[in-house]
Amino acid sequence: MVLTINKIPEITFINPNVDLCVGTPNFPITNVVIDHYDTLLWETSGTGNFGGLETTEAPTYFSNACRL
């Protein structure tokens, strides 16, 4: 018998509220603590992207023009 216990991945954001519509072309994601993971993938529900750095712990989010 093999018993495997996996810890649940945890992501902690320090001050996650950001307004990207105020002239900010990109936003480096910092002050994030990520523990207990094998792979990582950042996703967005908006039209911006992570510039190919979706699998790094601290990517930069590149926003598109804000929809007002």
mmCIF file of the N, C-alpha and C atoms, coordinates in Angstrom:
data_MODEL
# 
_entry.id   MODEL 
# 
loop_
_atom_site.group_PDB 
_atom_site.id 
_atom_site.type_symbol 
_atom_site.label_atom_id 
_atom_site.label_alt_id 
_atom_site.label_comp_id 
_atom_site.label_asym_id 
_atom_site.label_entity_id 
_atom_site.label_seq_id 
_atom_site.pdbx_PDB_ins_code 
_atom_site.Cartn_x 
_atom_site.Cartn_y 
_atom_site.Cartn_z 
_atom_site.occupancy 
_atom_site.B_iso_or_equiv 
_atom_site.pdbx_formal_charge 
_atom_site.auth_seq_id 
_atom_site.auth_comp_id 
_atom_site.auth_asym_id 
_atom_site.auth_atom_id 
_atom_site.pdbx_PDB_model_num 
ATOM 1   N N  . MET A 1 1  ? 0.840   -1.169 0.000   1.00 0.00 ? 1  MET A N  1 
ATOM 2   C CA . MET A 1 1  ? 0.000   0.000  0.000   1.00 0.00 ? 1  MET A CA 1 
ATOM 3   C C  . MET A 1 1  ? 0.893   1.243  0.000   1.00 0.00 ? 1  MET A C  1 
ATOM 4   N N  . VAL A 1 2  ? 0.487   2.253  -0.788  1.00 0.00 ? 2  VAL A N  1 
ATOM 5   C CA . VAL A 1 2  ? 1.204   3.523  -0.851  1.00 0.00 ? 2  VAL A CA 1 
ATOM 6   C C  . VAL A 1 2  ? 0.247   4.621  -0.418  1.00 0.00 ? 2  VAL A C  1 
ATOM 7   N N  . LEU A 1 3  ? 0.644   5.396  0.568   1.00 0.00 ? 3  LEU A N  1 
ATOM 8   C CA . LEU A 1 3  ? -0.163  6.517  1.044   1.00 0.00 ? 3  LEU A CA 1 
ATOM 9   C C  . LEU A 1 3  ? 0.558   7.798  0.666   1.00 0.00 ? 3  LEU A C  1 
ATOM 10  N N  . THR A 1 4  ? -0.114  8.647  -0.127  1.00 0.00 ? 4  THR A N  1 
ATOM 11  C CA . THR A 1 4  ? 0.461   9.917  -0.547  1.00 0.00 ? 4  THR A CA 1 
ATOM 12  C C  . THR A 1 4  ? -0.380  11.045 0.017   1.00 0.00 ? 4  THR A C  1 
ATOM 13  N N  . ILE A 1 5  ? 0.265   11.955 0.696   1.00 0.00 ? 5  ILE A N  1 
ATOM 14  C CA . ILE A 1 5  ? -0.438  13.115 1.239   1.00 0.00 ? 5  ILE A CA 1 
ATOM 15  C C  . ILE A 1 5  ? 0.125   14.361 0.564   1.00 0.00 ? 5  ILE A C  1 
ATOM 16  N N  . ASN A 1 6  ? -0.748  15.065 -0.129  1.00 0.00 ? 6  ASN A N  1 
ATOM 17  C CA . ASN A 1 6  ? -0.343  16.282 -0.818  1.00 0.00 ? 6  ASN A CA 1 
ATOM 18  C C  . ASN A 1 6  ? -0.911  17.490 -0.092  1.00 0.00 ? 6  ASN A C  1 
ATOM 19  N N  . LYS A 1 7  ? -0.077  18.473 0.109   1.00 0.00 ? 7  LYS A N  1 
ATOM 20  C CA . LYS A 1 7  ? -0.560  19.706 0.710   1.00 0.00 ? 7  LYS A CA 1 
ATOM 21  C C  . LYS A 1 7  ? -1.330  20.512 -0.327  1.00 0.00 ? 7  LYS A C  1 
ATOM 22  N N  . ILE A 1 8  ? -2.304  21.268 0.136   1.00 0.00 ? 8  ILE A N  1 
ATOM 23  C CA . ILE A 1 8  ? -3.101  22.114 -0.745  1.00 0.00 ? 8  ILE A CA 1 
ATOM 24  C C  . ILE A 1 8  ? -2.269  23.341 -1.108  1.00 0.00 ? 8  ILE A C  1 
ATOM 25  N N  . PRO A 1 9  ? -2.199  23.682 -2.409  1.00 0.00 ? 9  PRO A N  1 
ATOM 26  C CA . PRO A 1 9  ? -1.456  24.882 -2.798  1.00 0.00 ? 9  PRO A CA 1 
ATOM 27  C C  . PRO A 1 9  ? -2.042  26.120 -2.124  1.00 0.00 ? 9  PRO A C  1 
ATOM 28  N N  . GLU A 1 10 ? -1.185  27.037 -1.764  1.00 0.00 ? 10 GLU A N  1 
ATOM 29  C CA . GLU A 1 10 ? -1.620  28.264 -1.116  1.00 0.00 ? 10 GLU A CA 1 
ATOM 30  C C  . GLU A 1 10 ? -1.005  29.465 -1.817  1.00 0.00 ? 10 GLU A C  1 
ATOM 31  N N  . ILE A 1 11 ? -1.823  30.481 -2.074  1.00 0.00 ? 11 ILE A N  1 
ATOM 32  C CA . ILE A 1 11 ? -1.339  31.739 -2.634  1.00 0.00 ? 11 ILE A CA 1 
ATOM 33  C C  . ILE A 1 11 ? -1.823  32.849 -1.718  1.00 0.00 ? 11 ILE A C  1 
ATOM 34  N N  . THR A 1 12 ? -0.917  33.667 -1.261  1.00 0.00 ? 12 THR A N  1 
ATOM 35  C CA . THR A 1 12 ? -1.267  34.786 -0.396  1.00 0.00 ? 12 THR A CA 1 
ATOM 36  C C  . THR A 1 12 ? -0.869  36.082 -1.087  1.00 0.00 ? 12 THR A C  1 
ATOM 37  N N  . PHE A 1 13 ? -1.854  36.942 -1.315  1.00 0.00 ? 13 PHE A N  1 
ATOM 38  C CA . PHE A 1 13 ? -1.599  38.250 -1.913  1.00 0.00 ? 13 PHE A CA 1 
ATOM 39  C C  . PHE A 1 13 ? -1.531  39.291 -0.809  1.00 0.00 ? 13 PHE A C  1 
ATOM 40  N N  . ILE A 1 14 ? -0.573  40.162 -0.913  1.00 0.00 ? 14 ILE A N  1 
ATOM 41  C CA . ILE A 1 14 ? -0.488  41.287 0.014   1.00 0.00 ? 14 ILE A CA 1 
ATOM 42  C C  . ILE A 1 14 ? -0.926  42.515 -0.781  1.00 0.00 ? 14 ILE A C  1 
ATOM 43  N N  . ASN A 1 15 ? -2.087  43.054 -0.440  1.00 0.00 ? 15 ASN A N  1 
ATOM 44  C CA . ASN A 1 15 ? -2.705  44.188 -1.131  1.00 0.00 ? 15 ASN A CA 1 
ATOM 45  C C  . ASN A 1 15 ? -3.007  43.858 -2.594  1.00 0.00 ? 15 ASN A C  1 
ATOM 46  N N  . PRO A 1 16 ? -3.983  42.994 -2.864  1.00 0.00 ? 16 PRO A N  1 
ATOM 47  C CA . PRO A 1 16 ? -4.285  42.576 -4.232  1.00 0.00 ? 16 PRO A CA 1 
ATOM 48  C C  . PRO A 1 16 ? -5.120  43.560 -5.033  1.00 0.00 ? 16 PRO A C  1 
ATOM 49  N N  . ASN A 1 17 ? -5.601  44.666 -4.446  1.00 0.00 ? 17 ASN A N  1 
ATOM 50  C CA . ASN A 1 17 ? -6.462  45.595 -5.165  1.00 0.00 ? 17 ASN A CA 1 
ATOM 51  C C  . ASN A 1 17 ? -5.640  46.583 -5.975  1.00 0.00 ? 17 ASN A C  1 
ATOM 52  N N  . VAL A 1 18 ? -5.838  46.546 -7.296  1.00 0.00 ? 18 VAL A N  1 
ATOM 53  C CA . VAL A 1 18 ? -5.063  47.397 -8.195  1.00 0.00 ? 18 VAL A CA 1 
ATOM 54  C C  . VAL A 1 18 ? -6.003  47.959 -9.254  1.00 0.00 ? 18 VAL A C  1 
ATOM 55  N N  . ASP A 1 19 ? -5.862  49.252 -9.555  1.00 0.00 ? 19 ASP A N  1 
ATOM 56  C CA . ASP A 1 19 ? -6.633  49.880 -10.624 1.00 0.00 ? 19 ASP A CA 1 
ATOM 57  C C  . ASP A 1 19 ? -5.687  50.129 -11.791 1.00 0.00 ? 19 ASP A C  1 
ATOM 58  N N  . LEU A 1 20 ? -5.802  49.321 -12.842 1.00 0.00 ? 20 LEU A N  1 
ATOM 59  C CA . LEU A 1 20 ? -4.904  49.439 -13.991 1.00 0.00 ? 20 LEU A CA 1 
ATOM 60  C C  . LEU A 1 20 ? -5.392  50.448 -15.014 1.00 0.00 ? 20 LEU A C  1 
ATOM 61  N N  . CYS A 1 21 ? -6.522  51.062 -14.798 1.00 0.00 ? 21 CYS A N  1 
ATOM 62  C CA . CYS A 1 21 ? -7.066  52.016 -15.763 1.00 0.00 ? 21 CYS A CA 1 
ATOM 63  C C  . CYS A 1 21 ? -6.530  53.431 -15.551 1.00 0.00 ? 21 CYS A C  1 
ATOM 64  N N  . VAL A 1 22 ? -5.596  53.622 -14.666 1.00 0.00 ? 22 VAL A N  1 
ATOM 65  C CA . VAL A 1 22 ? -5.094  54.953 -14.367 1.00 0.00 ? 22 VAL A CA 1 
ATOM 66  C C  . VAL A 1 22 ? -3.703  55.121 -14.980 1.00 0.00 ? 22 VAL A C  1 
ATOM 67  N N  . GLY A 1 23 ? -3.606  54.948 -16.276 1.00 0.00 ? 23 GLY A N  1 
ATOM 68  C CA . GLY A 1 23 ? -2.368  55.182 -16.987 1.00 0.00 ? 23 GLY A CA 1 
ATOM 69  C C  . GLY A 1 23 ? -1.254  54.193 -16.729 1.00 0.00 ? 23 GLY A C  1 
ATOM 70  N N  . THR A 1 24 ? -1.553  53.030 -16.197 1.00 0.00 ? 24 THR A N  1 
ATOM 71  C CA . THR A 1 24 ? -0.525  52.029 -15.922 1.00 0.00 ? 24 THR A CA 1 
ATOM 72  C C  . THR A 1 24 ? -0.527  50.987 -17.040 1.00 0.00 ? 24 THR A C  1 
ATOM 73  N N  . PRO A 1 25 ? 0.524   50.935 -17.865 1.00 0.00 ? 25 PRO A N  1 
ATOM 74  C CA . PRO A 1 25 ? 0.534   49.982 -18.976 1.00 0.00 ? 25 PRO A CA 1 
ATOM 75  C C  . PRO A 1 25 ? 0.762   48.540 -18.540 1.00 0.00 ? 25 PRO A C  1 
ATOM 76  N N  . ASN A 1 26 ? 1.410   48.330 -17.401 1.00 0.00 ? 26 ASN A N  1 
ATOM 77  C CA . ASN A 1 26 ? 1.636   46.964 -16.928 1.00 0.00 ? 26 ASN A CA 1 
ATOM 78  C C  . ASN A 1 26 ? 1.733   46.971 -15.410 1.00 0.00 ? 26 ASN A C  1 
ATOM 79  N N  . PHE A 1 27 ? 1.642   45.773 -14.850 1.00 0.00 ? 27 PHE A N  1 
ATOM 80  C CA . PHE A 1 27 ? 1.661   45.648 -13.404 1.00 0.00 ? 27 PHE A CA 1 
ATOM 81  C C  . PHE A 1 27 ? 2.487   44.435 -13.005 1.00 0.00 ? 27 PHE A C  1 
ATOM 82  N N  . PRO A 1 28 ? 3.690   44.642 -12.433 1.00 0.00 ? 28 PRO A N  1 
ATOM 83  C CA . PRO A 1 28 ? 4.466   43.504 -11.947 1.00 0.00 ? 28 PRO A CA 1 
ATOM 84  C C  . PRO A 1 28 ? 3.797   42.927 -10.698 1.00 0.00 ? 28 PRO A C  1 
ATOM 85  N N  . ILE A 1 29 ? 3.557   41.639 -10.697 1.00 0.00 ? 29 ILE A N  1 
ATOM 86  C CA . ILE A 1 29 ? 2.922   40.990 -9.558  1.00 0.00 ? 29 ILE A CA 1 
ATOM 87  C C  . ILE A 1 29 ? 4.012   40.665 -8.545  1.00 0.00 ? 29 ILE A C  1 
ATOM 88  N N  . THR A 1 30 ? 3.953   41.345 -7.412  1.00 0.00 ? 30 THR A N  1 
ATOM 89  C CA . THR A 1 30 ? 4.948   41.166 -6.355  1.00 0.00 ? 30 THR A CA 1 
ATOM 90  C C  . THR A 1 30 ? 4.209   40.962 -5.039  1.00 0.00 ? 30 THR A C  1 
ATOM 91  N N  . ASN A 1 31 ? 4.949   40.751 -3.988  1.00 0.00 ? 31 ASN A N  1 
ATOM 92  C CA . ASN A 1 31 ? 4.365   40.537 -2.659  1.00 0.00 ? 31 ASN A CA 1 
ATOM 93  C C  . ASN A 1 31 ? 3.384   39.367 -2.648  1.00 0.00 ? 31 ASN A C  1 
ATOM 94  N N  . VAL A 1 32 ? 3.739   38.310 -3.354  1.00 0.00 ? 32 VAL A N  1 
ATOM 95  C CA . VAL A 1 32 ? 2.921   37.102 -3.416  1.00 0.00 ? 32 VAL A CA 1 
ATOM 96  C C  . VAL A 1 32 ? 3.729   35.966 -2.809  1.00 0.00 ? 32 VAL A C  1 
ATOM 97  N N  . VAL A 1 33 ? 3.106   35.221 -1.937  1.00 0.00 ? 33 VAL A N  1 
ATOM 98  C CA . VAL A 1 33 ? 3.752   34.054 -1.336  1.00 0.00 ? 33 VAL A CA 1 
ATOM 99  C C  . VAL A 1 33 ? 3.022   32.822 -1.850  1.00 0.00 ? 33 VAL A C  1 
ATOM 100 N N  . ILE A 1 34 ? 3.740   31.938 -2.521  1.00 0.00 ? 34 ILE A N  1 
ATOM 101 C CA . ILE A 1 34 ? 3.140   30.731 -3.106  1.00 0.00 ? 34 ILE A CA 1 
ATOM 102 C C  . ILE A 1 34 ? 3.852   29.518 -2.518  1.00 0.00 ? 34 ILE A C  1 
ATOM 103 N N  . ASP A 1 35 ? 3.081   28.603 -1.954  1.00 0.00 ? 35 ASP A N  1 
ATOM 104 C CA . ASP A 1 35 ? 3.663   27.411 -1.338  1.00 0.00 ? 35 ASP A CA 1 
ATOM 105 C C  . ASP A 1 35 ? 2.930   26.149 -1.791  1.00 0.00 ? 35 ASP A C  1 
ATOM 106 N N  . HIS A 1 36 ? 3.614   25.044 -1.718  1.00 0.00 ? 36 HIS A N  1 
ATOM 107 C CA . HIS A 1 36 ? 3.042   23.710 -1.912  1.00 0.00 ? 36 HIS A CA 1 
ATOM 108 C C  . HIS A 1 36 ? 2.440   23.528 -3.315  1.00 0.00 ? 36 HIS A C  1 
ATOM 109 N N  . TYR A 1 37 ? 3.228   23.704 -4.350  1.00 0.00 ? 37 TYR A N  1 
ATOM 110 C CA . TYR A 1 37 ? 2.722   23.496 -5.704  1.00 0.00 ? 37 TYR A CA 1 
ATOM 111 C C  . TYR A 1 37 ? 3.788   22.826 -6.560  1.00 0.00 ? 37 TYR A C  1 
ATOM 112 N N  . ASP A 1 38 ? 3.319   22.151 -7.602  1.00 0.00 ? 38 ASP A N  1 
ATOM 113 C CA . ASP A 1 38 ? 4.222   21.545 -8.572  1.00 0.00 ? 38 ASP A CA 1 
ATOM 114 C C  . ASP A 1 38 ? 4.311   22.396 -9.830  1.00 0.00 ? 38 ASP A C  1 
ATOM 115 N N  . THR A 1 39 ? 3.161   22.865 -10.297 1.00 0.00 ? 39 THR A N  1 
ATOM 116 C CA . THR A 1 39 ? 3.121   23.734 -11.473 1.00 0.00 ? 39 THR A CA 1 
ATOM 117 C C  . THR A 1 39 ? 2.253   24.938 -11.151 1.00 0.00 ? 39 THR A C  1 
ATOM 118 N N  . LEU A 1 40 ? 2.448   25.993 -11.899 1.00 0.00 ? 40 LEU A N  1 
ATOM 119 C CA . LEU A 1 40 ? 1.754   27.246 -11.650 1.00 0.00 ? 40 LEU A CA 1 
ATOM 120 C C  . LEU A 1 40 ? 1.328   27.839 -12.978 1.00 0.00 ? 40 LEU A C  1 
ATOM 121 N N  . LEU A 1 41 ? 0.098   28.370 -13.049 1.00 0.00 ? 41 LEU A N  1 
ATOM 122 C CA . LEU A 1 41 ? -0.384  29.014 -14.268 1.00 0.00 ? 41 LEU A CA 1 
ATOM 123 C C  . LEU A 1 41 ? -1.269  30.184 -13.885 1.00 0.00 ? 41 LEU A C  1 
ATOM 124 N N  . TRP A 1 42 ? -0.810  31.398 -14.184 1.00 0.00 ? 42 TRP A N  1 
ATOM 125 C CA . TRP A 1 42 ? -1.610  32.592 -13.965 1.00 0.00 ? 42 TRP A CA 1 
ATOM 126 C C  . TRP A 1 42 ? -2.558  32.739 -15.146 1.00 0.00 ? 42 TRP A C  1 
ATOM 127 N N  . GLU A 1 43 ? -3.806  33.103 -14.868 1.00 0.00 ? 43 GLU A N  1 
ATOM 128 C CA . GLU A 1 43 ? -4.797  33.334 -15.916 1.00 0.00 ? 43 GLU A CA 1 
ATOM 129 C C  . GLU A 1 43 ? -5.506  34.648 -15.647 1.00 0.00 ? 43 GLU A C  1 
ATOM 130 N N  . THR A 1 44 ? -6.107  35.200 -16.677 1.00 0.00 ? 44 THR A N  1 
ATOM 131 C CA . THR A 1 44 ? -6.872  36.431 -16.531 1.00 0.00 ? 44 THR A CA 1 
ATOM 132 C C  . THR A 1 44 ? -8.224  36.272 -17.207 1.00 0.00 ? 44 THR A C  1 
ATOM 133 N N  . SER A 1 45 ? -9.222  36.915 -16.655 1.00 0.00 ? 45 SER A N  1 
ATOM 134 C CA . SER A 1 45 ? -10.543 36.904 -17.285 1.00 0.00 ? 45 SER A CA 1 
ATOM 135 C C  . SER A 1 45 ? -10.707 38.140 -18.157 1.00 0.00 ? 45 SER A C  1 
ATOM 136 N N  . GLY A 1 46 ? -9.714  39.019 -18.180 1.00 0.00 ? 46 GLY A N  1 
ATOM 137 C CA . GLY A 1 46 ? -9.771  40.224 -18.994 1.00 0.00 ? 46 GLY A CA 1 
ATOM 138 C C  . GLY A 1 46 ? -9.084  40.031 -20.324 1.00 0.00 ? 46 GLY A C  1 
ATOM 139 N N  . THR A 1 47 ? -8.740  41.130 -20.959 1.00 0.00 ? 47 THR A N  1 
ATOM 140 C CA . THR A 1 47 ? -8.118  41.058 -22.281 1.00 0.00 ? 47 THR A CA 1 
ATOM 141 C C  . THR A 1 47 ? -6.607  41.247 -22.240 1.00 0.00 ? 47 THR A C  1 
ATOM 142 N N  . GLY A 1 48 ? -6.046  41.428 -21.047 1.00 0.00 ? 48 GLY A N  1 
ATOM 143 C CA . GLY A 1 48 ? -4.603  41.561 -20.911 1.00 0.00 ? 48 GLY A CA 1 
ATOM 144 C C  . GLY A 1 48 ? -3.925  40.200 -20.936 1.00 0.00 ? 48 GLY A C  1 
ATOM 145 N N  . ASN A 1 49 ? -2.605  40.197 -20.722 1.00 0.00 ? 49 ASN A N  1 
ATOM 146 C CA . ASN A 1 49 ? -1.862  38.940 -20.735 1.00 0.00 ? 49 ASN A CA 1 
ATOM 147 C C  . ASN A 1 49 ? -0.639  39.060 -19.827 1.00 0.00 ? 49 ASN A C  1 
ATOM 148 N N  . PHE A 1 50 ? 0.054   37.962 -19.687 1.00 0.00 ? 50 PHE A N  1 
ATOM 149 C CA . PHE A 1 50 ? 1.237   37.916 -18.832 1.00 0.00 ? 50 PHE A CA 1 
ATOM 150 C C  . PHE A 1 50 ? 2.534   37.855 -19.640 1.00 0.00 ? 50 PHE A C  1 
ATOM 151 N N  . GLY A 1 51 ? 2.471   38.157 -20.904 1.00 0.00 ? 51 GLY A N  1 
ATOM 152 C CA . GLY A 1 51 ? 3.662   38.252 -21.740 1.00 0.00 ? 51 GLY A CA 1 
ATOM 153 C C  . GLY A 1 51 ? 4.497   36.984 -21.794 1.00 0.00 ? 51 GLY A C  1 
ATOM 154 N N  . GLY A 1 52 ? 3.852   35.835 -21.708 1.00 0.00 ? 52 GLY A N  1 
ATOM 155 C CA . GLY A 1 52 ? 4.580   34.568 -21.771 1.00 0.00 ? 52 GLY A CA 1 
ATOM 156 C C  . GLY A 1 52 ? 5.175   34.134 -20.437 1.00 0.00 ? 52 GLY A C  1 
ATOM 157 N N  . LEU A 1 53 ? 4.876   34.859 -19.376 1.00 0.00 ? 53 LEU A N  1 
ATOM 158 C CA . LEU A 1 53 ? 5.442   34.522 -18.065 1.00 0.00 ? 53 LEU A CA 1 
ATOM 159 C C  . LEU A 1 53 ? 4.394   33.917 -17.137 1.00 0.00 ? 53 LEU A C  1 
ATOM 160 N N  . GLU A 1 54 ? 3.393   33.247 -17.703 1.00 0.00 ? 54 GLU A N  1 
ATOM 161 C CA . GLU A 1 54 ? 2.279   32.716 -16.926 1.00 0.00 ? 54 GLU A CA 1 
ATOM 162 C C  . GLU A 1 54 ? 2.668   31.665 -15.905 1.00 0.00 ? 54 GLU A C  1 
ATOM 163 N N  . THR A 1 55 ? 3.829   31.070 -16.058 1.00 0.00 ? 55 THR A N  1 
ATOM 164 C CA . THR A 1 55 ? 4.223   29.977 -15.168 1.00 0.00 ? 55 THR A CA 1 
ATOM 165 C C  . THR A 1 55 ? 5.290   30.384 -14.158 1.00 0.00 ? 55 THR A C  1 
ATOM 166 N N  . THR A 1 56 ? 5.574   31.666 -14.042 1.00 0.00 ? 56 THR A N  1 
ATOM 167 C CA . THR A 1 56 ? 6.550   32.136 -13.071 1.00 0.00 ? 56 THR A CA 1 
ATOM 168 C C  . THR A 1 56 ? 5.840   32.624 -11.807 1.00 0.00 ? 56 THR A C  1 
ATOM 169 N N  . GLU A 1 57 ? 6.539   32.663 -10.699 1.00 0.00 ? 57 GLU A N  1 
ATOM 170 C CA . GLU A 1 57 ? 5.918   33.086 -9.441  1.00 0.00 ? 57 GLU A CA 1 
ATOM 171 C C  . GLU A 1 57 ? 5.591   34.574 -9.416  1.00 0.00 ? 57 GLU A C  1 
ATOM 172 N N  . ALA A 1 58 ? 6.324   35.374 -10.136 1.00 0.00 ? 58 ALA A N  1 
ATOM 173 C CA . ALA A 1 58 ? 6.104   36.817 -10.104 1.00 0.00 ? 58 ALA A CA 1 
ATOM 174 C C  . ALA A 1 58 ? 6.073   37.391 -11.523 1.00 0.00 ? 58 ALA A C  1 
ATOM 175 N N  . PRO A 1 59 ? 5.012   37.119 -12.284 1.00 0.00 ? 59 PRO A N  1 
ATOM 176 C CA . PRO A 1 59 ? 4.943   37.631 -13.654 1.00 0.00 ? 59 PRO A CA 1 
ATOM 177 C C  . PRO A 1 59 ? 4.542   39.108 -13.673 1.00 0.00 ? 59 PRO A C  1 
ATOM 178 N N  . THR A 1 60 ? 4.576   39.689 -14.837 1.00 0.00 ? 60 THR A N  1 
ATOM 179 C CA . THR A 1 60 ? 4.054   41.039 -15.048 1.00 0.00 ? 60 THR A CA 1 
ATOM 180 C C  . THR A 1 60 ? 2.781   40.923 -15.858 1.00 0.00 ? 60 THR A C  1 
ATOM 181 N N  . TYR A 1 61 ? 1.736   41.602 -15.412 1.00 0.00 ? 61 TYR A N  1 
ATOM 182 C CA . TYR A 1 61 ? 0.471   41.622 -16.155 1.00 0.00 ? 61 TYR A CA 1 
ATOM 183 C C  . TYR A 1 61 ? 0.487   42.834 -17.069 1.00 0.00 ? 61 TYR A C  1 
ATOM 184 N N  . PHE A 1 62 ? 0.260   42.595 -18.366 1.00 0.00 ? 62 PHE A N  1 
ATOM 185 C CA . PHE A 1 62 ? 0.200   43.659 -19.363 1.00 0.00 ? 62 PHE A CA 1 
ATOM 186 C C  . PHE A 1 62 ? -1.265  43.891 -19.720 1.00 0.00 ? 62 PHE A C  1 
ATOM 187 N N  . SER A 1 63 ? -1.775  45.054 -19.346 1.00 0.00 ? 63 SER A N  1 
ATOM 188 C CA . SER A 1 63 ? -3.182  45.325 -19.600 1.00 0.00 ? 63 SER A CA 1 
ATOM 189 C C  . SER A 1 63 ? -3.364  45.895 -21.000 1.00 0.00 ? 63 SER A C  1 
ATOM 190 N N  . ASN A 1 64 ? -4.550  45.677 -21.537 1.00 0.00 ? 64 ASN A N  1 
ATOM 191 C CA . ASN A 1 64 ? -4.942  46.315 -22.799 1.00 0.00 ? 64 ASN A CA 1 
ATOM 192 C C  . ASN A 1 64 ? -5.672  47.582 -22.439 1.00 0.00 ? 64 ASN A C  1 
ATOM 193 N N  . ALA A 1 65 ? -6.104  48.334 -23.421 1.00 0.00 ? 65 ALA A N  1 
ATOM 194 C CA . ALA A 1 65 ? -6.850  49.560 -23.149 1.00 0.00 ? 65 ALA A CA 1 
ATOM 195 C C  . ALA A 1 65 ? -8.057  49.257 -22.274 1.00 0.00 ? 65 ALA A C  1 
ATOM 196 N N  . CYS A 1 66 ? -8.287  50.088 -21.290 1.00 0.00 ? 66 CYS A N  1 
ATOM 197 C CA . CYS A 1 66 ? -9.394  49.872 -20.366 1.00 0.00 ? 66 CYS A CA 1 
ATOM 198 C C  . CYS A 1 66 ? -10.725 50.157 -21.044 1.00 0.00 ? 66 CYS A C  1 
ATOM 199 N N  . ARG A 1 67 ? -11.670 49.315 -20.712 1.00 0.00 ? 67 ARG A N  1 
ATOM 200 C CA . ARG A 1 67 ? -13.021 49.511 -21.236 1.00 0.00 ? 67 ARG A CA 1 
ATOM 201 C C  . ARG A 1 67 ? -13.812 50.305 -20.201 1.00 0.00 ? 67 ARG A C  1 
ATOM 202 N N  . LEU A 1 68 ? -14.167 51.516 -20.527 1.00 0.00 ? 68 LEU A N  1 
ATOM 203 C CA . LEU A 1 68 ? -14.910 52.366 -19.603 1.00 0.00 ? 68 LEU A CA 1 
ATOM 204 C C  . LEU A 1 68 ? -16.392 52.372 -19.938 1.00 0.00 ? 68 LEU A C  1 
# 
